[in-house]
Amino acid sequence: MNITGRIYGINGPIVYVAGNQGFKMGEMVLVGKQNLVGEVIGLTKNETTIQVYEETTGLKPGEEVTGTGAAISVTLAPGIISNIFDGIERPLKEISARSGSFITRGISVESLDTSKLWDVHVTLKEGDEIYGGTIIAEVPETRAIIHKSMVPPCLSGIVTKVVPDGKYTINDPIVTIKDASGQEKILTLTQKWPIRIPRPANKRFASDRPLITGQRILDTLFPIAKGGTAAIPGGFGTGKTMTQHQLAKWSDADIIVYIGCGERGNEMTEVLEDFQKLVDPKSGNPLLDRTTLIANTSNMPVAAREASIYTGITLAEYYRDMGYHVAIMADSTSRWAEALRELSGRLEEMPAEEGFPAYLASRLSGFYERAGFMENLNGTDGSVSIIGAVSPQGGDFSEPVTQNTKRFVRCFWALDKSLAYARHFPAIQWLTSYSEYLSDLAPWYMANVGIDFVDCRNQILSILTQESQLNEIVKLIGGDVLPDDQKLILEIARVIRLGFVQQNAYHPSDTFVPLIKQLKMMRTILYLNTKAKQLIAMNMPMSVLKQEDIFEKIISIKYDVANDELDKFDAYMTMIDGFYNQVLAKNA
């Protein structure tokens, strides 16, 4: 029998029920005549506190609250990929068809289509012993993804009956098993999982292989591992969303989960429209064939914004359990933290720094720690990588969300407004960004790309660092008084900034760059640096070296050498040798 209680107080999305009616912590409840979805977040002997995931306008004391007996959960079955959900996994297309452009309060919609017939291939036979994670059936969910329906993690037994291959809905019986107690249980293509509890795995692996993005500043200078965590902090207009678009399109993750958490409605609309138009460069199919979107805009209920992060990570873990590599784009965790702050204020909790709740750090860590490269219960390997955008007010990285996020991520891609305003994209500031994965990934780079990859990367970053130090001197006394060897550092740093670090997302040869091309570009730039240094050591003035157009030609490599024309790099090495000999001959 469902437990019920009656509302005695309302404070925005927070609702109070008098007395202890027997509700459980974290239980999903239905609030009021319209059955608004809520969750129990506080229990005392005198009252039950509930946060409501829908607008509470019109709700009044005395209305009934009904318990469901279950935690807030997501439905896991074929139909997740290509779909667009709100923060509590309600499909926005279905809601739009029923109620128009705005979400009607209390609308009850199945998370996934229960009438659609799927082509099901059953992978078991009678007599098989199964356990949590065992794959029971395979379904072509999209042109890009085979959905592998699994036994729920806590279930095991012997198969007593299977259906033949054919067309079935997600709720049709597929497999019947007998558990250890002798009870028969029917398995369908569907399972449910609480969003706040991580899905179990056998083992967590070390971070030993990169998530390849095709973006040079990320892959080379500040790489992220598969199963890793990264933050992209930046002020308004610095390119957080565009960077995440590039990662969603080009990273070698199998599946993308994009969480639009508290962003502006028009920006989220642009994301939804763009993702439907984008073509997956790997398969030629629409990118949406391997993407699921969770949209919770700034005008949607604040409590659902807080839940959207957990909904997204749970969907990602489900596909990880199938053996897929999943990348989560969370845009932005600052809006999620603001939702926490608002709910905490309504609950009259003691505020910490800038009004955020004292448990902000633990909530952030709980989210980012669900990333990882895992051995799943069924023996397959899969990963969840989390890339969270952070939107500090005024671009101030000292504010609490950015500072606490830095504690729990190992990759920090700091966007710089001065670079963005100078039209330098990606506007990632190489002096303040860092990656702690480099030492873990170095063996992979040396084995799979080139033995000198990490050494070249370190030299490139060293030149950029030296440029920053020299620029401080230039600001004081001007560049003309610098010795020629320091002028060369500034010139080579310019080549690196314009020809390597800067990348054009709209150019066919530059939007994605494979690792081997990135290495060859670094080798070419560093070879030019070596030859120019030799000339400077022979007292050749920098002004003579700049009379040749070699520096501009090296900058233009990113456009002039296509990804399938890597043999052209030999000609550039020959060109640099020709430049060296020509300068020597002219000044002999």
C-alpha positions as CSV (number, residue, x, y, z in Angstrom):
1,M,0.0,0.0,0.0
2,N,1.3,3.4,-0.9
3,I,2.1,5.7,2.0
4,T,0.4,9.1,2.0
5,G,0.8,12.4,3.8
6,R,-0.5,15.9,3.6
7,I,1.3,19.2,2.8
8,Y,1.5,21.7,5.6
9,G,4.2,24.1,4.2
10,I,5.6,25.1,0.8
11,N,8.8,27.2,0.0
12,G,9.4,27.3,-3.7
13,P,10.4,23.8,-4.8
14,I,10.6,22.6,-1.2
15,V,7.5,21.0,0.3
16,Y,6.9,19.9,3.9
17,V,4.7,17.1,5.1
18,A,3.7,17.0,8.8
19,G,4.9,14.1,10.9
20,N,6.8,11.0,10.0
21,Q,4.4,9.1,7.6
22,G,6.8,6.3,6.9
23,F,8.5,7.8,3.8
24,K,12.1,6.7,3.1
25,M,15.0,8.9,2.4
26,G,15.5,9.4,-1.3
27,E,12.1,8.0,-2.1
28,M,10.2,9.3,-5.2
29,V,6.8,10.8,-4.3
30,L,3.9,12.3,-6.2
31,V,2.9,15.7,-4.8
32,G,-0.6,17.3,-5.0
33,K,-3.6,16.8,-7.3
34,Q,-1.4,17.0,-10.4
35,N,1.0,14.3,-9.1
36,L,4.2,16.5,-9.4
37,V,7.3,14.4,-9.2
38,G,9.3,14.9,-6.0
39,E,12.0,13.3,-3.9
40,V,12.3,12.9,-0.1
41,I,15.5,14.8,1.0
42,G,14.9,15.2,4.8
43,L,13.2,13.2,7.6
44,T,12.6,14.0,11.2
45,K,10.0,12.7,13.7
46,N,8.0,15.9,13.1
47,E,8.2,16.5,9.4
48,T,9.2,15.1,6.0
49,T,11.0,17.4,3.5
50,I,10.5,17.0,-0.2
51,Q,12.1,18.7,-3.2
52,V,9.8,18.9,-6.2
53,Y,11.1,18.6,-9.7
54,E,8.3,20.6,-11.2
55,E,6.9,24.1,-10.8
56,T,5.0,24.3,-7.5
57,T,2.8,27.3,-8.4
58,G,-0.8,26.7,-7.3
59,L,0.1,23.9,-4.8
60,K,-1.5,24.5,-1.4
61,P,-1.4,23.1,2.1
62,G,-3.7,20.1,2.7
63,E,-3.0,18.5,-0.7
64,E,-1.9,14.8,-0.6
65,V,1.6,13.4,-1.1
66,T,1.8,9.8,-2.2
67,G,4.9,7.6,-1.9
68,T,6.0,5.3,-4.7
69,G,8.2,3.1,-2.6
70,A,11.1,3.5,-5.0
71,A,14.0,6.0,-5.4
72,I,14.2,8.5,-8.3
73,S,15.4,6.2,-11.1
74,V,15.9,6.2,-14.8
75,T,14.5,3.6,-17.3
76,L,17.3,1.8,-19.1
77,A,16.4,0.1,-22.4
78,P,16.7,0.6,-26.2
79,G,15.6,4.1,-27.3
80,I,17.9,6.2,-25.1
81,I,20.3,7.1,-28.0
82,S,19.1,9.9,-30.3
83,N,16.5,10.9,-27.7
84,I,16.2,14.3,-26.0
85,F,15.2,14.2,-22.3
86,D,14.6,16.7,-19.5
87,G,16.4,16.5,-16.2
88,I,14.4,13.5,-14.9
89,E,14.4,11.5,-18.2
90,R,11.1,12.6,-19.7
91,P,11.3,12.7,-23.5
92,L,10.8,16.3,-24.7
93,K,9.6,15.3,-28.2
94,E,6.8,13.3,-26.6
95,I,5.9,16.1,-24.2
96,S,5.9,18.6,-27.0
97,A,3.5,16.3,-29.0
98,R,1.1,16.2,-26.1
99,S,1.3,19.6,-24.5
100,G,3.0,22.0,-27.0
101,S,6.0,24.1,-26.5
102,F,5.9,24.2,-22.7
103,I,6.1,21.3,-20.3
104,T,2.7,20.8,-18.6
105,R,3.0,20.3,-14.9
106,G,2.3,16.8,-13.7
107,I,2.4,15.4,-17.2
108,S,3.0,11.6,-17.1
109,V,5.1,10.4,-20.0
110,E,6.9,7.1,-20.3
111,S,10.7,7.7,-20.5
112,L,11.0,5.4,-23.5
113,D,8.6,4.3,-26.2
114,T,6.9,1.1,-24.9
115,S,5.0,0.4,-28.2
116,K,8.0,0.4,-30.6
117,L,9.0,-3.0,-31.9
118,W,12.8,-3.7,-31.9
119,D,14.7,-6.4,-33.7
120,V,15.9,-8.6,-30.9
121,H,18.6,-11.2,-31.1
122,V,18.6,-13.3,-27.9
123,T,22.2,-14.3,-26.9
124,L,21.3,-17.0,-24.3
125,K,19.9,-20.6,-24.4
126,E,18.0,-22.7,-21.8
127,G,20.3,-24.0,-19.1
128,D,22.7,-21.1,-19.2
129,E,23.9,-19.7,-15.8
130,I,23.6,-15.9,-15.7
131,Y,24.6,-13.2,-13.3
132,G,24.5,-9.4,-13.0
133,G,25.7,-7.9,-16.2
134,T,25.3,-10.9,-18.4
135,I,24.1,-9.8,-21.9
136,I,20.7,-11.4,-22.7
137,A,19.9,-9.8,-26.0
138,E,21.3,-7.5,-28.7
139,V,19.2,-4.8,-30.4
140,P,20.3,-2.5,-33.3
141,E,19.4,0.7,-31.4
142,T,20.7,3.0,-34.2
143,R,22.9,2.6,-37.3
144,A,25.9,3.2,-35.0
145,I,25.1,1.5,-31.7
146,I,24.2,-2.1,-30.9
147,H,22.2,-2.0,-27.6
148,K,23.2,-4.9,-25.3
149,S,20.4,-5.6,-22.8
150,M,21.8,-7.0,-19.5
151,V,20.8,-8.8,-16.4
152,P,20.3,-6.3,-13.5
153,P,23.4,-6.2,-11.3
154,C,21.8,-7.8,-8.3
155,L,20.2,-10.8,-10.1
156,S,21.5,-14.3,-11.0
157,G,20.1,-17.7,-11.8
158,I,19.6,-20.4,-14.4
159,V,17.8,-19.7,-17.7
160,T,14.6,-21.8,-18.0
161,K,13.0,-20.2,-21.1
162,V,14.0,-17.9,-24.0
163,V,12.0,-16.4,-26.8
164,P,13.0,-16.8,-30.4
165,D,14.7,-13.9,-32.3
166,G,12.1,-11.4,-33.5
167,K,10.4,-8.1,-33.0
168,Y,9.6,-7.2,-29.3
169,T,8.8,-4.1,-27.3
170,I,11.0,-3.1,-24.4
171,N,8.5,-4.6,-21.9
172,D,7.9,-8.0,-23.6
173,P,9.3,-11.0,-21.7
174,I,12.6,-12.1,-23.3
175,V,14.2,-14.5,-20.8
176,T,12.8,-16.4,-17.8
177,I,15.2,-17.5,-15.1
178,K,15.0,-19.4,-11.8
179,D,17.0,-17.8,-9.0
180,A,18.8,-19.4,-6.1
181,S,15.6,-19.5,-4.0
182,G,13.7,-21.4,-6.8
183,Q,11.6,-18.4,-7.8
184,E,11.0,-17.6,-11.5
185,K,11.8,-14.2,-12.7
186,I,11.0,-12.7,-16.1
187,L,13.6,-10.4,-17.8
188,T,12.7,-7.8,-20.4
189,L,14.8,-5.4,-22.3
190,T,14.2,-2.8,-19.6
191,Q,15.7,-2.2,-16.2
192,K,15.6,0.7,-13.8
193,W,18.5,2.2,-11.7
194,P,18.5,4.9,-9.0
195,I,20.3,8.0,-10.4
196,R,22.2,8.7,-7.2
197,I,23.8,5.3,-6.8
198,P,26.8,4.4,-9.1
199,R,26.4,1.2,-11.1
200,P,28.8,-1.5,-9.9
201,A,31.9,-2.8,-11.8
202,N,34.5,-5.5,-11.2
203,K,37.6,-3.3,-11.3
204,R,38.9,0.2,-12.0
205,F,41.8,0.4,-14.4
206,A,44.6,2.9,-14.4
207,S,44.5,5.8,-16.9
208,D,46.8,4.4,-19.6
209,R,45.3,5.5,-22.9
210,P,44.1,8.9,-24.1
211,L,40.7,10.1,-25.2
212,I,41.8,11.3,-28.7
213,T,40.0,14.5,-29.6
214,G,41.8,15.7,-32.7
215,Q,42.4,19.1,-31.0
216,R,46.1,19.8,-30.9
217,I,46.3,21.8,-27.7
218,L,44.4,19.0,-25.9
219,D,45.9,15.9,-27.4
220,T,49.4,17.2,-27.3
221,L,49.8,19.7,-24.5
222,F,47.0,18.8,-22.0
223,P,45.6,15.3,-22.8
224,I,42.7,13.6,-21.0
225,A,42.6,9.8,-20.5
226,K,39.7,7.6,-21.4
227,G,37.8,7.4,-18.1
228,G,39.3,10.7,-17.1
229,T,37.9,14.0,-15.8
230,A,38.4,17.5,-17.2
231,A,37.1,20.9,-16.4
232,I,36.7,23.7,-19.0
233,P,36.3,27.0,-17.0
234,G,35.8,30.3,-18.8
235,G,33.8,33.5,-18.8
236,F,31.0,34.4,-21.2
237,G,32.0,34.1,-24.9
238,T,35.3,32.3,-24.4
239,G,34.2,29.1,-26.2
240,K,33.1,26.5,-23.6
241,T,30.2,25.2,-25.6
242,M,32.1,25.3,-28.9
243,T,35.0,23.3,-27.4
244,Q,32.5,20.7,-26.1
245,H,30.9,20.6,-29.6
246,Q,34.3,19.7,-31.1
247,L,34.9,17.1,-28.5
248,A,31.5,15.6,-29.0
249,K,32.0,15.5,-32.8
250,W,35.6,14.3,-33.0
251,S,36.6,12.5,-29.8
252,D,37.0,8.7,-30.1
253,A,34.3,8.0,-27.6
254,D,31.6,5.6,-28.9
255,I,28.7,7.4,-27.3
256,I,28.2,11.1,-26.2
257,V,25.9,12.2,-23.4
258,Y,25.4,15.9,-23.6
259,I,23.9,17.5,-20.4
260,G,22.7,21.1,-20.9
261,C,22.3,22.0,-17.3
262,G,20.8,25.4,-16.5
263,E,22.0,27.1,-19.7
264,R,20.0,29.7,-21.6
265,G,17.1,28.4,-23.6
266,N,18.2,29.9,-26.9
267,E,21.7,28.4,-26.5
268,M,20.3,25.0,-25.7
269,T,18.0,25.2,-28.7
270,E,21.1,25.9,-30.9
271,V,22.8,22.9,-29.4
272,L,19.8,20.6,-30.1
273,E,19.5,21.9,-33.7
274,D,23.3,21.6,-34.4
275,F,23.5,18.1,-33.1
276,Q,20.7,17.0,-35.4
277,K,22.5,18.5,-38.4
278,L,26.0,17.3,-37.6
279,V,27.3,14.3,-39.4
280,D,29.5,11.8,-37.6
281,P,32.8,11.9,-39.3
282,K,33.5,8.3,-38.5
283,S,30.4,6.7,-39.9
284,G,28.9,9.3,-42.1
285,N,25.6,8.9,-40.2
286,P,24.0,11.7,-38.2
287,L,25.9,12.4,-35.0
288,L,22.7,12.0,-33.1
289,D,22.9,8.2,-33.9
290,R,25.5,7.9,-31.0
291,T,24.3,10.8,-28.8
292,T,21.7,11.4,-26.2
293,L,20.8,14.9,-25.0
294,I,19.6,16.0,-21.6
295,A,18.2,19.5,-21.7
296,N,17.4,21.4,-18.5
297,T,17.4,25.1,-19.3
298,S,17.6,28.0,-16.9
299,N,13.8,28.6,-16.9
300,M,13.0,24.9,-16.0
301,P,12.5,23.9,-12.3
302,V,15.7,24.3,-10.3
303,A,15.4,20.9,-8.5
304,A,15.3,19.1,-11.9
305,R,18.5,20.9,-12.8
306,E,20.2,19.4,-9.8
307,A,19.0,15.9,-10.8
308,S,20.0,16.2,-14.5
309,I,23.7,15.7,-13.8
310,Y,22.9,12.3,-12.1
311,T,20.5,11.3,-14.8
312,G,23.2,11.8,-17.4
313,I,25.9,10.0,-15.5
314,T,23.6,7.0,-14.9
315,L,22.8,6.7,-18.6
316,A,26.5,6.9,-19.3
317,E,27.3,4.1,-16.8
318,Y,24.7,1.9,-18.4
319,Y,26.3,2.1,-21.8
320,R,29.7,1.7,-20.2
321,D,28.5,-1.6,-18.8
322,M,27.9,-2.8,-22.4
323,G,31.5,-2.3,-23.2
324,Y,31.3,1.2,-24.8
325,H,33.5,4.2,-24.2
326,V,31.2,7.1,-23.2
327,A,32.0,10.8,-23.0
328,I,29.8,13.2,-20.9
329,M,29.7,16.9,-21.7
330,A,28.2,18.7,-18.7
331,D,27.4,22.4,-19.6
332,S,27.6,23.8,-17.0
333,T,28.4,22.5,-13.5
334,S,28.2,26.1,-12.3
335,R,24.5,26.3,-13.0
336,W,24.1,22.9,-11.2
337,A,26.0,24.3,-8.2
338,E,23.7,27.4,-8.3
339,A,20.7,25.0,-8.1
340,L,22.3,23.4,-5.1
341,R,22.7,26.9,-3.5
342,E,19.1,27.8,-4.1
343,L,17.7,24.6,-2.7
344,S,20.1,24.9,0.3
345,G,18.8,28.5,0.9
346,R,15.2,27.3,0.8
347,L,16.1,24.6,3.4
348,E,17.7,27.3,5.6
349,E,21.0,25.5,5.8
350,M,24.1,27.3,7.1
351,P,25.8,28.8,3.9
352,A,29.5,28.4,3.2
353,E,31.6,30.5,0.9
354,E,29.6,32.8,-1.5
355,G,26.3,31.2,-0.2
356,F,27.1,27.8,-1.6
357,P,26.2,24.9,0.7
358,A,29.0,23.3,2.9
359,Y,28.5,20.0,1.0
360,L,29.3,21.5,-2.5
361,A,32.7,19.9,-2.5
362,S,31.4,16.4,-1.6
363,R,28.7,16.7,-4.3
364,L,31.2,17.6,-6.9
365,S,33.5,14.8,-5.9
366,G,30.6,12.3,-5.9
367,F,29.9,13.3,-9.5
368,Y,33.4,13.3,-10.9
369,E,34.4,10.1,-9.1
370,R,31.8,8.2,-11.2
371,A,34.1,8.6,-14.1
372,G,36.6,5.8,-14.8
373,F,37.9,3.0,-17.1
374,M,36.3,-0.1,-15.7
375,E,36.1,-3.9,-16.1
376,N,32.4,-4.5,-16.1
377,L,30.5,-7.2,-14.3
378,N,30.2,-9.1,-17.6
379,G,34.0,-9.0,-18.2
380,T,33.9,-6.3,-20.9
381,D,35.9,-3.1,-20.6
382,G,34.3,0.4,-20.8
383,S,34.8,3.9,-19.7
384,V,33.0,7.1,-18.7
385,S,34.9,10.3,-19.3
386,I,33.5,13.5,-17.8
387,I,34.2,16.9,-19.3
388,G,32.5,19.6,-17.3
389,A,32.2,23.3,-18.3
390,V,32.5,25.8,-15.4
391,S,31.1,29.3,-15.8
392,P,32.7,31.4,-13.1
393,Q,31.0,34.8,-12.7
394,G,33.2,37.5,-14.3
395,G,35.7,34.8,-15.3
396,D,37.0,34.7,-11.7
397,F,38.7,31.3,-11.3
398,S,39.1,31.8,-7.5
399,E,35.3,31.4,-6.9
400,P,34.2,28.2,-5.0
401,V,32.9,26.1,-7.9
402,T,36.1,26.4,-10.0
403,Q,38.4,25.9,-7.0
404,N,36.5,22.8,-5.7
405,T,36.3,21.4,-9.2
406,K,40.1,21.7,-9.5
407,R,40.4,19.4,-6.5
408,F,38.6,16.5,-8.2
409,V,39.6,16.7,-11.9
410,R,43.0,15.9,-13.3
411,C,42.7,18.0,-16.4
412,F,42.1,21.7,-16.3
413,W,41.6,23.5,-19.7
414,A,41.4,27.2,-18.6
415,L,39.8,29.4,-21.2
416,D,41.1,33.0,-21.5
417,K,38.9,35.9,-22.5
418,S,41.9,37.9,-24.0
419,L,42.6,35.0,-26.4
420,A,38.9,34.7,-27.3
421,Y,38.6,38.4,-28.0
422,A,41.7,38.1,-30.2
423,R,39.9,35.4,-32.1
424,H,42.4,32.8,-31.0
425,F,40.5,29.5,-30.7
426,P,40.4,27.2,-28.8
427,A,41.0,30.0,-26.3
428,I,42.8,27.6,-23.9
429,Q,45.5,29.4,-21.9
430,W,48.6,27.2,-22.0
431,L,50.1,28.9,-19.0
432,T,47.3,28.2,-16.5
433,S,46.0,24.9,-18.0
434,Y,47.5,21.5,-16.9
435,S,47.0,17.8,-17.3
436,E,48.0,15.3,-14.6
437,Y,47.5,12.4,-17.1
438,L,50.6,13.1,-19.1
439,S,52.9,10.8,-17.1
440,D,50.3,8.0,-17.2
441,L,49.8,8.4,-21.0
442,A,53.5,8.8,-22.0
443,P,54.1,5.1,-22.5
444,W,51.1,4.9,-24.8
445,Y,52.2,7.9,-26.8
446,M,55.7,6.6,-27.2
447,A,54.5,3.1,-28.3
448,N,51.6,4.2,-30.6
449,V,52.6,7.6,-32.0
450,G,56.4,8.2,-31.7
451,I,59.2,7.7,-29.3
452,D,59.8,11.5,-29.2
453,F,56.2,12.6,-28.8
454,V,56.4,13.6,-25.2
455,D,59.8,15.2,-25.6
456,C,58.5,17.3,-28.5
457,R,55.5,18.3,-26.4
458,N,57.7,19.4,-23.5
459,Q,59.9,21.5,-25.9
460,I,56.9,23.2,-27.4
461,L,55.5,24.1,-24.0
462,S,58.9,25.3,-22.8
463,I,59.1,27.7,-25.7
464,L,55.6,29.1,-25.0
465,T,56.6,29.6,-21.3
466,Q,59.8,31.4,-22.3
467,E,57.8,33.7,-24.5
468,S,55.6,34.7,-21.6
469,Q,58.6,35.6,-19.5
470,L,60.2,37.6,-22.4
471,N,57.0,39.4,-23.0
472,E,57.2,40.9,-19.5
473,I,60.6,42.4,-20.5
474,V,59.3,43.6,-23.9
475,K,56.5,45.5,-22.1
476,L,59.1,47.3,-20.0
477,I,61.9,48.1,-22.5
478,G,60.5,47.1,-25.9
479,G,61.5,44.2,-28.2
480,D,64.3,45.9,-30.2
481,V,66.8,45.7,-27.3
482,L,66.5,41.9,-26.9
483,P,69.4,39.8,-28.1
484,D,68.8,37.8,-31.3
485,D,68.5,34.4,-29.5
486,Q,65.6,35.8,-27.5
487,K,64.0,37.4,-30.6
488,L,64.1,33.9,-32.1
489,I,62.3,32.5,-29.1
490,L,59.5,35.0,-29.6
491,E,59.3,34.2,-33.4
492,I,59.2,30.4,-32.9
493,A,56.6,30.9,-30.1
494,R,54.5,32.9,-32.6
495,V,54.8,30.0,-35.1
496,I,53.7,27.6,-32.4
497,R,50.7,29.8,-31.3
498,L,49.4,30.5,-34.8
499,G,50.5,27.3,-36.6
500,F,50.0,24.7,-33.9
501,V,48.0,25.8,-30.9
502,Q,45.4,27.8,-32.8
503,Q,42.9,25.6,-34.7
504,N,40.1,26.4,-37.1
505,A,37.0,24.3,-36.4
506,Y,35.5,25.2,-39.8
507,H,38.5,24.2,-42.0
508,P,38.3,20.6,-43.4
509,S,42.1,20.0,-42.8
510,D,42.2,21.7,-39.4
511,T,39.0,20.8,-37.6
512,F,40.4,17.4,-36.7
513,V,44.1,16.4,-36.7
514,P,45.4,12.9,-36.1
515,L,48.1,12.3,-33.5
516,I,50.8,11.4,-36.1
517,K,50.2,14.7,-37.9
518,Q,50.4,16.6,-34.7
519,L,53.8,14.9,-34.0
520,K,55.1,15.7,-37.5
521,M,54.0,19.4,-37.1
522,M,55.9,19.6,-33.8
523,R,59.0,18.0,-35.3
524,T,58.9,20.5,-38.2
525,I,58.6,23.5,-35.9
526,L,61.4,22.3,-33.6
527,Y,63.6,21.5,-36.6
528,L,63.1,25.1,-37.8
529,N,64.0,26.2,-34.3
530,T,67.2,24.1,-34.3
531,K,68.4,25.4,-37.7
532,A,67.6,29.0,-36.9
533,K,69.5,28.7,-33.6
534,Q,72.5,27.5,-35.5
535,L,72.3,30.6,-37.7
536,I,72.0,32.9,-34.7
537,A,75.0,31.2,-33.1
538,M,76.9,32.2,-36.3
539,N,76.0,35.8,-35.6
540,M,73.3,36.0,-38.2
541,P,70.9,38.7,-37.1
542,M,67.2,37.9,-36.6
543,S,66.3,40.6,-39.1
544,V,68.0,38.6,-41.9
545,L,66.2,35.3,-40.9
546,K,62.9,37.1,-41.0
547,Q,63.5,38.3,-44.6
548,E,62.8,34.8,-45.7
549,D,59.1,33.7,-45.6
550,I,59.9,30.3,-44.0
551,F,58.2,31.2,-40.7
552,E,54.9,31.9,-42.5
553,K,55.1,28.8,-44.6
554,I,55.5,26.6,-41.4
555,I,52.5,28.4,-39.9
556,S,50.4,27.5,-43.0
557,I,51.2,23.8,-42.7
558,K,47.9,23.3,-40.8
559,Y,46.0,24.3,-43.9
560,D,48.3,23.2,-46.6
561,V,48.9,19.6,-45.5
562,A,45.8,17.4,-45.4
563,N,45.5,14.6,-42.9
564,D,46.1,12.0,-45.7
565,E,49.2,13.9,-47.2
566,L,51.7,13.3,-44.4
567,D,54.5,12.5,-46.9
568,K,54.5,16.3,-47.6
569,F,56.4,16.9,-44.3
570,D,59.6,15.6,-45.9
571,A,59.4,18.5,-48.4
572,Y,59.1,20.9,-45.5
573,M,62.2,19.5,-43.8
574,T,64.0,20.0,-47.2
575,M,62.6,23.5,-47.4
576,I,64.1,24.3,-43.9
577,D,67.5,23.0,-45.0
578,G,67.2,25.1,-48.1
579,F,66.4,28.2,-46.0
580,Y,69.5,27.4,-43.8
581,N,71.8,27.1,-46.8
582,Q,70.3,30.2,-48.5
583,V,70.9,32.4,-45.5
584,L,74.5,31.1,-45.2
585,A,75.1,31.8,-48.9
586,K,73.7,35.3,-48.8
587,N,75.8,36.3,-45.8
588,A,79.0,34.4,-46.5
